[in-house]
């Protein structure tokens, strides 16, 4: 019985550590990473189809128009979005796909693909979050406070997610996500052929 | 943050191996086993509050009347049911509870306690099921065929369960159930206080 992959959507406030967790999951070889489309210019090290799919503004708008994007948003005068075809292809091949996007995008995808799994990753508490953001040493305190108040806002939406993970350590969060995927693969809604299989019809 | 336990309801056709799997889970010390109430006479080795809560017919009917049972049914002129108080007490103490009941009872409990988790355990296929039932060597072929046709009927209801586990080996099924419990404990619906915890309010 060939099963479809599972689409995981991972969100979390700045400082939640989601980037590192997602990288580790992709490294494990058990997940495909969804590649975003953007109208932003490629940076020196960025490759087409690896870091992003690069498009002109017109191409991007045409994709959105034709419903070829699972979600999209504009940020600093550039568009960013998730091409549907790549995600659907991976899922059809039975691969689990991971999508790291912010909350509004996450809800857009969930609406289009209700069988996707929304995971919210968070720092244990606001004190720890402030420590992590400060520890980076890259941003001044006003930026950090802005990120914290944004995190507070995002936390209000956590109940709209399916699962919440407190990111104490990267290793634990990676294991937690794998546990969620294992459990989800046993959901009856993802095993609609089980009855036929039992009867030996497939 | 003190969390409530999770109520697992495990069903599965005769020959699915659910009895063995449930025993192993209880032995692991991570699960309380719900104890049924019955009007049947205790057998020699059976102890009150260990194997069953034994009641008279009148007592049992009064319990049902007062809504003190999560589900009940009559079988061979005796009543069998699940006392609510014991299950609720264990859950409140943060213990996971396991309830091994047949399909109709499972749906009754799910209706009363929607946060419970329905797990259907099954043999990989009908050929294997027949082999297992025959292997017991305790029943003649007409009884076995009856059990198989009953299993076929129960399989029609599998989609009403949350999860389905193909019981290849006892060890794997035990691990599968533990995986489901771990994932369920990360559900946002079971972590409604997470926002307060994040803000340091609790």
Interface residues (C-beta under 8 A of the other chain):
Chain A: X120 X122 X123 X124 X125 X126 X127 X152 X155 X156 X158 X159 X160 X161 X162 X163 X164 X165 X166 X176 X179 X180 X182 X183 X184 X186 X187 X188 X189 X191 X192 X194 X195 X197 X198 X199 X200
Chain B: X120 X122 X123 X124 X125 X126 X127 X152 X155 X156 X158 X159 X160 X161 X162 X163 X164 X165 X166 X176 X179 X180 X182 X183 X184 X186 X187 X188 X189 X191 X192 X194 X195 X197 X198 X199 X200
